[in-house]
Amino acid sequence: MPSTAPVPVEYGHVESAQVNWDELDAFGMLHHSRYATLLERALAAYWIRRGYAVDSVEEAPDSFHVVRELLVTYHLPIRRAGERLVHFWLNSVGRTSAEYGFRILSADGATVHAEGRRVIVRLDPATLRPAPWTDGIRPELEKLLGPAAAGS
């Protein structure tokens, strides 16, 4: 699976994401909440390039999901604007949910700024209750499975 970034990975995908200068806090560091934004930008770019409209339930019913859990461990602050890399993969895919693993990396991939996991649940738009992933998205989700999925 080709990445848009020059860092090879054994599983998952690497996507480029931009840190803008106005996202830096008063101390000149990327504000902690913006790491989640970098992940969202990378995931949206990945799915849009594969033809999934992340903002249309009619075109892509699997895009109607919510974040159930987000865990971020911060290692080294991002101290300036510019390109960063987001390496993401799926640890597991259930009937109605999926768990991403991710790392926020420097532009050369040598430094891990943060890492974590993000659990999503697909919802039925009418009831807002968990709904199964469609058969159409399952093969795409399985392409992102990482090493943790082998043990599940």
BELURJO-V965346 format. One record per run of one state. SS is the DSSP state (~ for helix, > for strand, _ for the rest). FROM is the first residue (numbers start at 1). LEN is the number of residues. If there is no record, write none. Layout:
BEGIN
ss->{SS:SS}
from->{FROM:FROM}
len->{LEN:LEN}
END
This chain:
BEGIN
ss->{_:>:_:~:>:_:>:_:~:_:~:_:>:_:>:_:>:_:>:_:>:_:~:_:>:_:~:_}
from->{1:13:20:21:24:25:30:31:34:50:61:64:65:75:82:94:97:106:112:124:130:131:135:144:145:146:147:151}
len->{12:7:1:3:1:5:1:3:16:11:3:1:10:7:12:3:9:6:12:6:1:4:9:1:1:1:4:2}
END
